[in-house]
Amino acid sequence: MFRKIVSLTSLLSFIITLFTSVVLYITPHGRVAYWADWSFLGLDKTQWGDIHITVGLLFCIASLLHIWLNWKPIMAYMKNRARELVVMTTPMIFSLFLVAVVTAGTLMHVQPMQAVLDFGETIKENQTTTLGNPPYGHAELSPLRVFCAHMGFDLEQSMHILKETGYTEKLDPSTKLVDLAHANGVTPQHVYLALRDAFSGGDAFKALPPSAPEGTGKMTLQALGTAYDLPMQEMLRRLTVAGLEATPEMTLKQIAQKYATSPKKVFETLRGDNR
């Protein structure tokens, strides 16, 4: 009975751990997930991570018990034809080699391990373009007065804009952006967009955050334009005027490296801070 329970627990916890691993592989970066209230099957990124940790621990415990219950067969795998215990058997050597290659290959960024990492990063960056990037890390946890000060928005005017837009629940300078958003049935990003559009006066470039949000350097010009509704022709014109020739497929980091500058400077050029 005990052996059956251990085996079935190992199987079920393995399946759930495998599933949560896939989910966490494709989830947006934390800053994006919390900013846009990302969820999958009704669970947010934190909940998926919690399940992965606890069920993963259960899988580890069940696996150790499974090894203990099957110790004799495991020892038999490491015996030669003379029934002598030999740890470094051919299967063991091959297994160690395989694990070592994958581990070292991951650290050295070689294929095909790097391709797996790059594919996951591509998925996350595409979601950043779709869901939006917070203007700074964990902006959703900032009280409204702090958020406005950071973004250069007048607090009193911001309160008026939000009230006129319909954000009446928990509208207080000390309320965290995420709490204000949830109280009004929207995401923190929606609150930000309401203020951004009002203060930018319809100028998409002026509506860009004062400083480049985390992860912006990895975005292509095309992705940045899609995320902030920027006309590509004007983006390329601004860069050209500043002496930065680029294509829509280039990332801000690639443009910066080409001209020995920084992604931050490229972002500022697009925003118009250098004009």
Accessible surface in RSA format (square Angstrom, percent):
REM  Atomic radii and reference values for relative SASA: ProtOr
REM  Chains: A
REM  Algorithm: Lee & Richards
REM  Probe-radius: 1.40
REM  Slices: 20
REM RES _ NUM      All-atoms   Total-Side   Main-Chain    Non-polar    All polar
REM                ABS   REL    ABS   REL    ABS   REL    ABS   REL    ABS   REL
RES MET A   1   174.61  90.4 135.40  89.6  39.21  93.4 112.56  95.7  62.04  82.2
RES PHE A   2   104.96  52.5 100.01  61.9   4.95  12.9 101.26  61.4   3.70  10.6
RES ARG A   3   120.51  50.6 118.97  60.6   1.54   3.7  55.19  75.4  65.32  39.6
RES LYS A   4   142.69  69.6 140.15  86.0   2.55   6.1  85.87  77.3  56.82  60.5
RES ILE A   5    88.89  50.6  86.39  64.4   2.50   6.0  88.69  63.9   0.20   0.6
RES VAL A   6     5.34   3.5   3.57   3.2   1.78   4.3   5.34   4.6   0.00   0.0
RES SER A   7    42.35  35.8  36.19  48.3   6.16  14.2  27.38  58.3  14.97  21.0
RES LEU A   8   106.11  59.1 106.09  75.9   0.02   0.0 106.11  74.5   0.00   0.0
RES THR A   9    37.85  26.9  33.64  34.1   4.21  10.0  20.92  28.1  16.93  25.6
RES SER A  10    15.49  13.1  14.82  19.8   0.67   1.5  15.14  32.2   0.35   0.5
RES LEU A  11    93.68  52.2  88.67  63.4   5.01  12.6  93.49  65.7   0.19   0.5
RES LEU A  12   107.13  59.7 106.74  76.4   0.39   1.0 106.89  75.1   0.25   0.7
RES SER A  13     3.20   2.7   0.55   0.7   2.65   6.1   2.41   5.1   0.79   1.1
RES PHE A  14    92.49  46.3  92.49  57.3   0.00   0.0  92.49  56.1   0.00   0.0
RES ILE A  15    86.46  49.2  86.00  64.1   0.46   1.1  86.00  61.9   0.46   1.2
RES ILE A  16    77.14  43.9  75.84  56.5   1.30   3.1  77.14  55.5   0.00   0.0
RES THR A  17    22.88  16.3  22.81  23.1   0.07   0.2  22.88  30.7   0.00   0.0
RES LEU A  18    95.84  53.4  92.32  66.0   3.52   8.8  95.60  67.1   0.24   0.6
RES PHE A  19    91.35  45.7  88.40  54.8   2.95   7.7  91.28  55.3   0.07   0.2
RES THR A  20     0.50   0.4   0.50   0.5   0.00   0.0   0.50   0.7   0.00   0.0
RES SER A  21    45.35  38.3  37.02  49.4   8.33  19.2  29.19  62.2  16.16  22.6
RES VAL A  22    77.98  51.3  75.92  68.7   2.06   5.0  77.98  67.8   0.00   0.0
RES VAL A  23     2.16   1.4   2.16   2.0   0.00   0.0   2.16   1.9   0.00   0.0
RES LEU A  24    44.57  24.8  37.15  26.6   7.42  18.7  37.43  26.3   7.14  19.2
RES TYR A  25    70.69  33.0  63.07  35.9   7.63  19.8  67.76  50.9   2.93   3.6
RES ILE A  26    56.32  32.1  56.32  42.0   0.00   0.0  56.32  40.6   0.00   0.0
RES THR A  27     0.00   0.0   0.00   0.0   0.00   0.0   0.00   0.0   0.00   0.0
RES PRO A  28     0.00   0.0   0.00   0.0   0.00   0.0   0.00   0.0   0.00   0.0
RES HIS A  29    38.59  21.1  36.15  25.1   2.44   6.2  21.03  21.7  17.56  20.4
RES GLY A  30    21.08  26.0   0.00   N/A  21.08  26.0  12.25  33.6   8.84  19.8
RES ARG A  31    29.27  12.3  23.25  11.9   6.03  14.3  10.40  14.2  18.88  11.4
RES VAL A  32     0.00   0.0   0.00   0.0   0.00   0.0   0.00   0.0   0.00   0.0
RES ALA A  33     2.41   2.2   0.50   0.8   1.91   4.3   0.50   0.7   1.91   5.1
RES TYR A  34    71.93  33.6  67.28  38.3   4.65  12.1  50.52  38.0  21.41  26.4
RES TRP A  35     0.90   0.4   0.90   0.4   0.00   0.0   0.00   0.0   0.90   1.5
RES ALA A  36    14.83  13.6   4.16   6.4  10.67  24.3   4.16   5.9  10.67  28.3
RES ASP A  37    55.62  39.0  33.52  33.4  22.10  52.3  23.33  54.9  32.29  32.2
RES TRP A  38    32.40  13.0  25.14  12.2   7.26  17.1  18.85  10.1  13.55  22.0
RES SER A  39    64.11  54.2  42.22  56.4  21.89  50.4  12.01  25.6  52.10  73.0
RES PHE A  40    75.80  37.9  72.91  45.2   2.89   7.5  75.80  46.0   0.00   0.0
RES LEU A  41   128.01  71.3  88.35  63.2  39.66  99.7 100.95  70.9  27.06  72.8
RES GLY A  42    68.39  84.3   0.00   N/A  68.39  84.3  35.38  97.1  33.01  73.9
RES LEU A  43    51.57  28.7  51.57  36.9   0.00   0.0  51.57  36.2   0.00   0.0
RES ASP A  44    57.41  40.2  56.31  56.0   1.10   2.6  18.01  42.4  39.40  39.3
RES LYS A  45    42.45  20.7  40.80  25.0   1.65   3.9  27.12  24.4  15.33  16.3
RES THR A  46    65.69  46.7  59.37  60.2   6.31  15.0  54.61  73.4  11.08  16.7
RES GLN A  47    79.25  44.3  77.46  56.6   1.79   4.3  23.15  49.3  56.10  42.5
RES TRP A  48    12.59   5.1  12.59   6.1   0.00   0.0  12.59   6.7   0.00   0.0
RES GLY A  49    17.79  21.9   0.00   N/A  17.79  21.9  17.59  48.3   0.20   0.4
RES ASP A  50    75.22  52.7  73.31  73.0   1.91   4.5  25.27  59.5  49.95  49.8
RES ILE A  51    54.11  30.8  53.02  39.5   1.09   2.6  54.08  38.9   0.03   0.1
RES HIS A  52    52.63  28.8  51.30  35.7   1.34   3.4  21.59  22.2  31.05  36.1
RES ILE A  53   120.78  68.7 112.71  84.0   8.07  19.4 118.00  85.0   2.78   7.5
RES THR A  54    85.30  60.7  78.01  79.1   7.29  17.4  69.37  93.2  15.93  24.1
RES VAL A  55    27.22  17.9  26.18  23.7   1.04   2.5  27.22  23.7   0.00   0.0
RES GLY A  56    12.67  15.6   0.00   N/A  12.67  15.6  12.17  33.4   0.51   1.1
RES LEU A  57   110.32  61.4 105.98  75.8   4.34  10.9 108.78  76.4   1.54   4.1
RES LEU A  58    84.06  46.8  82.17  58.8   1.89   4.8  83.76  58.8   0.30   0.8
RES PHE A  59    58.74  29.4  58.74  36.4   0.00   0.0  58.74  35.6   0.00   0.0
RES CYS A  60    68.59  51.9  64.97  72.5   3.62   8.5  18.42  46.7  50.17  54.1
RES ILE A  61    85.69  48.8  85.58  63.8   0.11   0.3  85.63  61.7   0.06   0.2
RES ALA A  62     3.40   3.1   2.17   3.4   1.23   2.8   3.33   4.7   0.07   0.2
RES SER A  63    29.69  25.1  28.04  37.4   1.65   3.8  26.04  55.4   3.65   5.1
RES LEU A  64   120.27  67.0 115.10  82.3   5.18  13.0 115.29  81.0   4.98  13.4
RES LEU A  65    62.94  35.1  62.50  44.7   0.44   1.1  62.94  44.2   0.00   0.0
RES HIS A  66    71.12  38.9  71.12  49.4   0.00   0.0  38.26  39.4  32.86  38.2
RES ILE A  67    71.18  40.5  71.10  53.0   0.08   0.2  71.18  51.3   0.00   0.0
RES TRP A  68   166.75  66.9 154.77  74.9  11.97  28.1 127.83  68.2  38.91  63.1
RES LEU A  69    36.22  20.2  19.90  14.2  16.32  41.0  23.00  16.2  13.22  35.6
RES ASN A  70    33.22  22.9  32.98  31.9   0.23   0.6   7.70  18.5  25.51  24.7
RES TRP A  71   129.86  52.1 128.89  62.4   0.97   2.3 110.07  58.7  19.79  32.1
RES LYS A  72   176.30  86.0 168.23 103.2   8.07  19.2 113.27 102.0  63.03  67.1
RES PRO A  73    61.22  44.6  55.04  50.2   6.18  22.5  61.04  50.4   0.18   1.1
RES ILE A  74    47.58  27.1  47.58  35.4   0.00   0.0  47.58  34.3   0.00   0.0
RES MET A  75    35.26  18.3  35.26  23.3   0.00   0.0  22.18  18.9  13.08  17.3
RES ALA A  76    39.80  36.6  29.53  45.6  10.27  23.4  29.83  42.0   9.97  26.4
RES TYR A  77   154.96  72.3 140.82  80.1  14.15  36.8 106.06  79.7  48.90  60.3
RES MET A  78    23.71  12.3  23.71  15.7   0.00   0.0  22.11  18.8   1.60   2.1
RES LYS A  79    76.82  37.5  59.20  36.3  17.62  42.0  11.94  10.7  64.88  69.1
RES ASN A  80    57.41  39.6  45.38  43.9  12.02  28.9  35.50  85.4  21.91  21.2
RES ARG A  81   244.18 102.5 212.29 108.2  31.89  75.9  90.63 123.9 153.55  93.1
RES ALA A  82    70.49  64.8  40.94  63.2  29.55  67.2  52.42  73.8  18.07  47.9
RES ARG A  83   153.92  64.6 138.52  70.6  15.40  36.7  63.54  86.8  90.38  54.8
RES GLU A  84   104.97  60.3 100.49  76.0   4.48  10.7  36.51  70.6  68.46  55.9
RES LEU A  85   103.48  57.6  72.85  52.1  30.62  77.0  72.85  51.2  30.62  82.4
RES VAL A  86    56.08  36.9  52.98  48.0   3.10   7.5  56.08  48.7   0.00   0.0
RES VAL A  87    84.30  55.5  80.08  72.5   4.22  10.2  80.08  69.6   4.22  11.5
RES MET A  88   100.89  52.2  88.71  58.7  12.18  29.0  75.42  64.1  25.46  33.7
RES THR A  89    18.87  13.4  13.18  13.4   5.70  13.6  17.66  23.7   1.22   1.8
RES THR A  90   110.55  78.6 104.61 106.1   5.93  14.1  67.82  91.1  42.73  64.6
RES PRO A  91    86.44  63.0  78.59  71.6   7.85  28.5  85.80  70.8   0.64   4.0
RES MET A  92    59.86  31.0  55.81  36.9   4.05   9.7  45.87  39.0  13.99  18.5
RES ILE A  93    88.35  50.3  87.39  65.1   0.97   2.3  87.59  63.1   0.76   2.1
RES PHE A  94   128.59  64.3 124.80  77.3   3.79   9.9 128.28  77.8   0.31   0.9
RES SER A  95    55.82  47.2  52.88  70.6   2.93   6.8  27.54  58.6  28.28  39.6
RES LEU A  96    91.81  51.1  88.09  63.0   3.72   9.3  88.69  62.3   3.12   8.4
RES PHE A  97   128.24  64.2 122.53  75.9   5.71  14.9 127.77  77.5   0.46   1.3
RES LEU A  98    95.87  53.4  95.87  68.6   0.00   0.0  95.87  67.3   0.00   0.0
RES VAL A  99    97.95  64.5  94.48  85.5   3.47   8.4  97.72  84.9   0.23   0.6
RES ALA A 100    55.77  51.3  48.17  74.3   7.61  17.3  54.36  76.5   1.42   3.8
RES VAL A 101    62.68  41.2  57.23  51.8   5.45  13.1  61.90  53.8   0.78   2.1
RES VAL A 102    70.47  46.4  70.47  63.8   0.00   0.0  70.47  61.2   0.00   0.0
RES THR A 103    73.68  52.4  68.30  69.2   5.38  12.8  56.82  76.3  16.86  25.5
RES ALA A 104    44.81  41.2  41.26  63.7   3.56   8.1  44.66  62.9   0.16   0.4
RES GLY A 105     3.86   4.8   0.00   N/A   3.86   4.8   3.33   9.1   0.52   1.2
RES THR A 106    47.37  33.7  45.42  46.0   1.95   4.6  36.66  49.2  10.71  16.2
RES LEU A 107   134.70  75.0 114.60  82.0  20.09  50.5 117.34  82.4  17.36  46.7
RES MET A 108   134.48  69.6 111.57  73.8  22.91  54.5  95.78  81.4  38.70  51.3
RES HIS A 109   120.30  65.7 102.93  71.5  17.37  44.4  75.93  78.3  44.37  51.6
RES VAL A 110    63.26  41.6  58.81  53.2   4.45  10.7  63.26  55.0   0.00   0.0
RES GLN A 111   117.01  65.4  95.09  69.5  21.92  52.2  61.19 130.3  55.82  42.3
RES PRO A 112    93.72  68.3  93.25  85.0   0.47   1.7  93.63  77.3   0.10   0.6
RES MET A 113    25.03  13.0  21.60  14.3   3.43   8.2  15.14  12.9   9.88  13.1
RES GLN A 114    34.54  19.3  34.42  25.2   0.12   0.3  11.49  24.5  23.05  17.5
RES ALA A 115    48.22  44.3  40.96  63.2   7.26  16.5  44.15  62.2   4.07  10.8
RES VAL A 116    87.16  57.4  83.37  75.5   3.79   9.1  87.08  75.7   0.08   0.2
RES LEU A 117    80.31  44.7  72.48  51.9   7.83  19.7  74.68  52.5   5.63  15.1
RES ASP A 118    66.36  46.5  64.20  63.9   2.16   5.1  26.31  61.9  40.05  39.9
RES PHE A 119   124.44  62.3 119.89  74.3   4.55  11.8 123.92  75.1   0.52   1.5
RES GLY A 120     2.82   3.5   0.00   N/A   2.82   3.5   2.82   7.7   0.00   0.0
RES GLU A 121    54.05  31.0  51.82  39.2   2.23   5.3  32.39  62.7  21.66  17.7
RES THR A 122    71.71  51.0  67.10  68.0   4.61  11.0  46.85  62.9  24.86  37.6
RES ILE A 123    37.40  21.3  35.92  26.8   1.47   3.5  37.19  26.8   0.20   0.6
RES LYS A 124    33.22  16.2  33.22  20.4   0.00   0.0  28.87  26.0   4.35   4.6
RES GLU A 125    24.23  13.9  23.09  17.5   1.14   2.7  22.83  44.2   1.40   1.1
RES ASN A 126    88.32  60.9  85.63  82.8   2.69   6.5  24.47  58.9  63.85  61.7
RES GLN A 127    41.49  23.2  40.76  29.8   0.73   1.7  18.29  38.9  23.20  17.6
RES THR A 128     0.36   0.3   0.28   0.3   0.08   0.2   0.28   0.4   0.08   0.1
RES THR A 129    24.89  17.7  19.16  19.4   5.73  13.7  16.50  22.2   8.38  12.7
RES THR A 130   112.77  80.2  80.06  81.2  32.71  77.9  61.82  83.0  50.95  77.0
RES LEU A 131    46.56  25.9  42.99  30.8   3.57   9.0  46.11  32.4   0.45   1.2
RES GLY A 132     6.88   8.5   0.00   N/A   6.88   8.5   6.76  18.5   0.12   0.3
RES ASN A 133     6.11   4.2   0.62   0.6   5.48  13.2   0.45   1.1   5.65   5.5
RES PRO A 134     1.08   0.8   0.67   0.6   0.41   1.5   0.67   0.6   0.41   2.5
RES PRO A 135     2.99   2.2   0.34   0.3   2.64   9.6   0.34   0.3   2.64  16.4
RES TYR A 136    38.39  17.9  34.82  19.8   3.57   9.3  38.36  28.8   0.03   0.0
RES GLY A 137    40.56  50.0   0.00   N/A  40.56  50.0  17.47  47.9  23.09  51.7
RES HIS A 138    93.40  51.0  89.41  62.1   3.99  10.2  58.63  60.4  34.77  40.5
RES ALA A 139     0.00   0.0   0.00   0.0   0.00   0.0   0.00   0.0   0.00   0.0
RES GLU A 140     5.85   3.4   5.85   4.4   0.00   0.0   3.27   6.3   2.58   2.1
RES LEU A 141    88.71  49.4  82.19  58.8   6.53  16.4  82.57  58.0   6.14  16.5
RES SER A 142    13.22  11.2   9.35  12.5   3.87   8.9   3.67   7.8   9.55  13.4
RES PRO A 143    41.66  30.4  41.66  38.0   0.00   0.0  41.66  34.4   0.00   0.0
RES LEU A 144     0.00   0.0   0.00   0.0   0.00   0.0   0.00   0.0   0.00   0.0
RES ARG A 145   118.52  49.8 113.59  57.9   4.93  11.7  40.07  54.8  78.45  47.5
RES VAL A 146    73.51  48.4  70.48  63.8   3.02   7.3  73.10  63.5   0.41   1.1
RES PHE A 147     0.00   0.0   0.00   0.0   0.00   0.0   0.00   0.0   0.00   0.0
RES CYS A 148     0.68   0.5   0.68   0.8   0.00   0.0   0.68   1.7   0.00   0.0
RES ALA A 149    81.42  74.9  50.06  77.3  31.36  71.3  60.56  85.3  20.86  55.3
RES HIS A 150    92.04  50.3  68.71  47.8  23.33  59.7  50.74  52.3  41.31  48.1
RES MET A 151    11.80   6.1   3.43   2.3   8.37  19.9   3.18   2.7   8.62  11.4
RES GLY A 152    66.31  81.8   0.00   N/A  66.31  81.8  35.36  97.0  30.95  69.3
RES PHE A 153    24.26  12.1  16.23  10.1   8.03  20.9  16.89  10.2   7.37  21.1
RES ASP A 154    78.67  55.1  66.99  66.7  11.68  27.6  28.60  67.3  50.08  49.9
RES LEU A 155    57.31  31.9  52.69  37.7   4.62  11.6  52.69  37.0   4.62  12.4
RES GLU A 156   146.42  84.1 138.75 105.0   7.68  18.3  53.41 103.3  93.01  75.9
RES GLN A 157    92.52  51.7  86.76  63.4   5.76  13.7  25.20  53.6  67.33  51.1
RES SER A 158     0.00   0.0   0.00   0.0   0.00   0.0   0.00   0.0   0.00   0.0
RES MET A 159    44.60  23.1  43.56  28.8   1.05   2.5  43.88  37.3   0.72   1.0
RES HIS A 160   109.15  59.7 104.04  72.3   5.10  13.1  68.17  70.3  40.98  47.7
RES ILE A 161    24.36  13.9  21.84  16.3   2.52   6.1  24.17  17.4   0.19   0.5
RES LEU A 162     0.00   0.0   0.00   0.0   0.00   0.0   0.00   0.0   0.00   0.0
RES LYS A 163   130.30  63.6 121.93  74.8   8.37  19.9  64.43  58.0  65.87  70.2
RES GLU A 164   126.32  72.5  93.12  70.4  33.21  79.1  29.16  56.4  97.16  79.3
RES THR A 165    79.38  56.5  45.97  46.6  33.41  79.6  44.32  59.5  35.06  53.0
RES GLY A 166    47.18  58.2   0.00   N/A  47.18  58.2  28.88  79.3  18.30  41.0
RES TYR A 167    22.02  10.3  22.02  12.5   0.00   0.0   8.43   6.3  13.59  16.8
RES THR A 168    80.96  57.6  61.44  62.3  19.52  46.5  45.24  60.8  35.71  54.0
RES GLU A 169   100.21  57.5  98.51  74.5   1.70   4.0  24.21  46.8  76.00  62.1
RES LYS A 170   128.16  62.5 106.80  65.5  21.37  50.9  74.19  66.8  53.97  57.5
RES LEU A 171    35.98  20.0  13.10   9.4  22.89  57.5  13.10   9.2  22.89  61.6
RES ASP A 172    63.30  44.3  63.14  62.8   0.16   0.4  17.49  41.2  45.81  45.7
RES PRO A 173    30.03  21.9  30.03  27.4   0.00   0.0  30.03  24.8   0.00   0.0
RES SER A 174    67.63  57.2  52.12  69.6  15.51  35.7  30.55  65.0  37.09  52.0
RES THR A 175    20.25  14.4  13.01  13.2   7.24  17.3  11.14  15.0   9.10  13.8
RES LYS A 176    93.26  45.5  91.86  56.4   1.40   3.3  41.89  37.7  51.37  54.7
RES LEU A 177     0.00   0.0   0.00   0.0   0.00   0.0   0.00   0.0   0.00   0.0
RES VAL A 178    23.53  15.5  23.53  21.3   0.00   0.0  23.53  20.4   0.00   0.0
RES ASP A 179    57.78  40.5  54.78  54.5   3.00   7.1   5.85  13.8  51.94  51.8
RES LEU A 180     0.00   0.0   0.00   0.0   0.00   0.0   0.00   0.0   0.00   0.0
RES ALA A 181     0.00   0.0   0.00   0.0   0.00   0.0   0.00   0.0   0.00   0.0
RES HIS A 182    97.49  53.3  76.88  53.4  20.61  52.7  58.68  60.5  38.81  45.2
RES ALA A 183    39.50  36.3   6.99  10.8  32.51  74.0  20.10  28.3  19.41  51.4
RES ASN A 184    32.87  22.7   6.41   6.2  26.46  63.7  11.11  26.7  21.76  21.0
RES GLY A 185    69.16  85.3   0.00   N/A  69.16  85.3  37.47 102.8  31.70  71.0
RES VAL A 186    40.37  26.6  29.78  27.0  10.58  25.5  37.18  32.3   3.19   8.7
RES THR A 187    25.19  17.9  25.19  25.5   0.00   0.0  24.71  33.2   0.49   0.7
RES PRO A 188     0.00   0.0   0.00   0.0   0.00   0.0   0.00   0.0   0.00   0.0
RES GLN A 189    35.54  19.9  35.54  26.0   0.00   0.0   1.26   2.7  34.27  26.0
RES HIS A 190    90.33  49.4  87.23  60.6   3.10   7.9  57.12  58.9  33.21  38.6
RES VAL A 191     0.00   0.0   0.00   0.0   0.00   0.0   0.00   0.0   0.00   0.0
RES TYR A 192     4.70   2.2   4.70   2.7   0.00   0.0   4.58   3.4   0.13   0.2
RES LEU A 193    54.43  30.3  54.38  38.9   0.05   0.1  54.43  38.2   0.00   0.0
RES ALA A 194    20.22  18.6   5.25   8.1  14.97  34.0  15.49  21.8   4.72  12.5
RES LEU A 195     0.00   0.0   0.00   0.0   0.00   0.0   0.00   0.0   0.00   0.0
RES ARG A 196    32.93  13.8  32.23  16.4   0.70   1.7   3.61   4.9  29.31  17.8
RES ASP A 197    76.07  53.3  66.85  66.5   9.22  21.8  28.97  68.2  47.10  47.0
RES ALA A 198    51.89  47.7  16.40  25.3  35.48  80.7  28.77  40.5  23.12  61.2
RES PHE A 199    49.40  24.7  30.74  19.0  18.66  48.6  34.37  20.8  15.03  43.0
RES SER A 200     9.86   8.3   4.01   5.4   5.84  13.5   3.22   6.9   6.63   9.3
RES GLY A 201    70.71  87.2   0.00   N/A  70.71  87.2  38.76 106.4  31.95  71.5
RES GLY A 202    74.92  92.4   0.00   N/A  74.92  92.4  42.48 116.6  32.43  72.6
RES ASP A 203    58.49  41.0  49.73  49.5   8.76  20.7  25.65  60.4  32.84  32.8
RES ALA A 204    28.51  26.2  18.16  28.0  10.34  23.5  24.90  35.1   3.61   9.6
RES PHE A 205     9.08   4.5   9.08   5.6   0.00   0.0   9.08   5.5   0.00   0.0
RES LYS A 206   123.33  60.2 112.74  69.2  10.59  25.2  65.25  58.7  58.08  61.9
RES ALA A 207     8.49   7.8   3.69   5.7   4.79  10.9   6.56   9.2   1.93   5.1
RES LEU A 208     2.95   1.6   0.06   0.0   2.89   7.3   0.08   0.1   2.86   7.7
RES PRO A 209     0.89   0.7   0.61   0.6   0.28   1.0   0.89   0.7   0.00   0.0
RES PRO A 210    52.39  38.2  39.29  35.8  13.10  47.6  39.61  32.7  12.78  79.5
RES SER A 211    52.82  44.6  50.41  67.3   2.41   5.6  35.39  75.4  17.42  24.4
RES ALA A 212    35.08  32.3  13.46  20.8  21.62  49.2  13.46  19.0  21.62  57.3
RES PRO A 213     4.27   3.1   0.00   0.0   4.27  15.5   1.29   1.1   2.97  18.5
RES GLU A 214   111.35  63.9  96.51  73.0  14.84  35.3  44.41  85.9  66.94  54.7
RES GLY A 215    19.19  23.7   0.00   N/A  19.19  23.7  10.15  27.9   9.04  20.2
RES THR A 216     2.69   1.9   2.13   2.2   0.56   1.3   1.57   2.1   1.12   1.7
RES GLY A 217    17.85  22.0   0.00   N/A  17.85  22.0  10.33  28.3   7.52  16.8
RES LYS A 218   118.54  57.8 103.80  63.7  14.74  35.1  68.20  61.4  50.34  53.6
RES MET A 219     4.65   2.4   1.66   1.1   2.99   7.1   4.15   3.5   0.50   0.7
RES THR A 220    39.98  28.4  39.27  39.8   0.71   1.7  33.58  45.1   6.40   9.7
RES LEU A 221     0.00   0.0   0.00   0.0   0.00   0.0   0.00   0.0   0.00   0.0
RES GLN A 222    95.38  53.3  95.38  69.7   0.00   0.0  40.98  87.2  54.40  41.3
RES ALA A 223    20.95  19.3  17.17  26.5   3.78   8.6  20.67  29.1   0.27   0.7
RES LEU A 224     0.07   0.0   0.07   0.1   0.00   0.0   0.07   0.1   0.00   0.0
RES GLY A 225     5.38   6.6   0.00   N/A   5.38   6.6   3.55   9.8   1.83   4.1
RES THR A 226    88.34  62.8  62.41  63.3  25.94  61.8  57.29  77.0  31.05  46.9
RES ALA A 227    28.61  26.3   1.56   2.4  27.05  61.5   3.61   5.1  25.00  66.2
RES TYR A 228    12.60   5.9   9.66   5.5   2.93   7.6  10.50   7.9   2.09   2.6
RES ASP A 229   120.07  84.1 109.41 108.9  10.67  25.2  30.14  70.9  89.93  89.7
RES LEU A 230    11.54   6.4   0.00   0.0  11.54  29.0   0.76   0.5  10.78  29.0
RES PRO A 231    72.39  52.8  60.00  54.7  12.39  45.0  71.88  59.3   0.51   3.2
RES MET A 232    39.61  20.5  33.29  22.0   6.32  15.1  33.29  28.3   6.32   8.4
RES GLN A 233   156.45  87.5 148.09 108.2   8.37  19.9  53.68 114.3 102.77  77.9
RES GLU A 234    42.71  24.5  40.67  30.8   2.04   4.8  19.58  37.9  23.13  18.9
RES MET A 235     0.00   0.0   0.00   0.0   0.00   0.0   0.00   0.0   0.00   0.0
RES LEU A 236    47.63  26.5  46.92  33.6   0.71   1.8  47.12  33.1   0.51   1.4
RES ARG A 237   116.12  48.8 110.29  56.2   5.82  13.9  64.21  87.8  51.90  31.5
RES ARG A 238    20.17   8.5  15.31   7.8   4.87  11.6   5.73   7.8  14.45   8.8
RES LEU A 239     0.22   0.1   0.22   0.2   0.00   0.0   0.22   0.2   0.00   0.0
RES THR A 240    64.32  45.7  54.90  55.7   9.42  22.4  43.25  58.1  21.07  31.8
RES VAL A 241   112.97  74.3  80.36  72.8  32.61  78.6  87.73  76.2  25.23  68.4
RES ALA A 242    53.92  49.6  18.51  28.6  35.40  80.5  30.94  43.6  22.98  60.9
RES GLY A 243    44.61  55.0   0.00   N/A  44.61  55.0  33.08  90.8  11.53  25.8
RES LEU A 244    19.66  10.9  19.57  14.0   0.09   0.2  19.57  13.7   0.09   0.3
RES GLU A 245    94.16  54.1  94.05  71.2   0.11   0.3  45.12  87.3  49.05  40.0
RES ALA A 246    19.45  17.9   0.00   0.0  19.45  44.2   2.08   2.9  17.38  46.0
RES THR A 247    66.40  47.2  65.80  66.7   0.60   1.4  60.51  81.3   5.88   8.9
RES PRO A 248    31.37  22.9  31.37  28.6   0.00   0.0  31.37  25.9   0.00   0.0
RES GLU A 249   127.81  73.4 113.15  85.6  14.66  34.9  68.48 132.5  59.33  48.4
RES MET A 250    34.87  18.1  34.32  22.7   0.55   1.3  27.05  23.0   7.82  10.4
RES THR A 251    23.24  16.5  23.24  23.6   0.00   0.0  20.56  27.6   2.67   4.0
RES LEU A 252     0.86   0.5   0.86   0.6   0.00   0.0   0.86   0.6   0.00   0.0
RES LYS A 253   107.60  52.5 107.60  66.0   0.00   0.0  50.05  45.0  57.56  61.3
RES GLN A 254    91.22  51.0  87.04  63.6   4.18  10.0  26.38  56.1  64.84  49.2
RES ILE A 255     0.00   0.0   0.00   0.0   0.00   0.0   0.00   0.0   0.00   0.0
RES ALA A 256     1.30   1.2   1.30   2.0   0.00   0.0   1.30   1.8   0.00   0.0
RES GLN A 257   121.94  68.2  95.46  69.8  26.47  63.0  44.45  94.6  77.48  58.8
RES LYS A 258   123.63  60.3  86.96  53.4  36.67  87.3  66.52  59.9  57.11  60.8
RES TYR A 259    71.01  33.2  48.79  27.8  22.23  57.8  48.46  36.4  22.55  27.8
RES ALA A 260   101.08  92.9  61.41  94.8  39.67  90.2  74.01 104.2  27.07  71.7
RES THR A 261    53.27  37.9  23.85  24.2  29.42  70.1  25.22  33.9  28.05  42.4
RES SER A 262    41.94  35.4  40.30  53.8   1.64   3.8  36.87  78.5   5.07   7.1
RES PRO A 263    43.92  32.0  43.69  39.8   0.23   0.8  43.72  36.1   0.20   1.2
RES LYS A 264   118.12  57.6 115.72  71.0   2.41   5.7  59.00  53.1  59.12  63.0
RES LYS A 265   106.11  51.8 106.11  65.1   0.00   0.0  57.63  51.9  48.48  51.6
RES VAL A 266     0.00   0.0   0.00   0.0   0.00   0.0   0.00   0.0   0.00   0.0
RES PHE A 267     0.22   0.1   0.22   0.1   0.00   0.0   0.22   0.1   0.00   0.0
RES GLU A 268    29.14  16.7  29.14  22.0   0.00   0.0   3.86   7.5  25.28  20.6
RES THR A 269    11.64   8.3   9.62   9.8   2.02   4.8   5.27   7.1   6.37   9.6
RES LEU A 270     0.00   0.0   0.00   0.0   0.00   0.0   0.00   0.0   0.00   0.0
RES ARG A 271    56.34  23.7  48.58  24.8   7.76  18.5   0.33   0.4  56.02  33.9
RES GLY A 272    13.44  16.6   0.00   N/A  13.44  16.6   1.33   3.6  12.12  27.1
RES ASP A 273    70.59  49.4  36.83  36.7  33.76  79.8  25.40  59.8  45.19  45.1
RES ASN A 274    87.29  60.2  52.21  50.5  35.08  84.5  29.51  71.0  57.78  55.8
RES ARG A 275   194.16  81.5 123.99  63.2  70.17 167.1  93.28 127.5 100.87  61.1
END  Absolute sums over single chains surface
CHAIN  1 A    15925.0      13428.8       2496.2      10647.3       5277.7
END  Absolute sums over all chains
TOTAL         15925.0      13428.8       2496.2      10647.3       5277.7
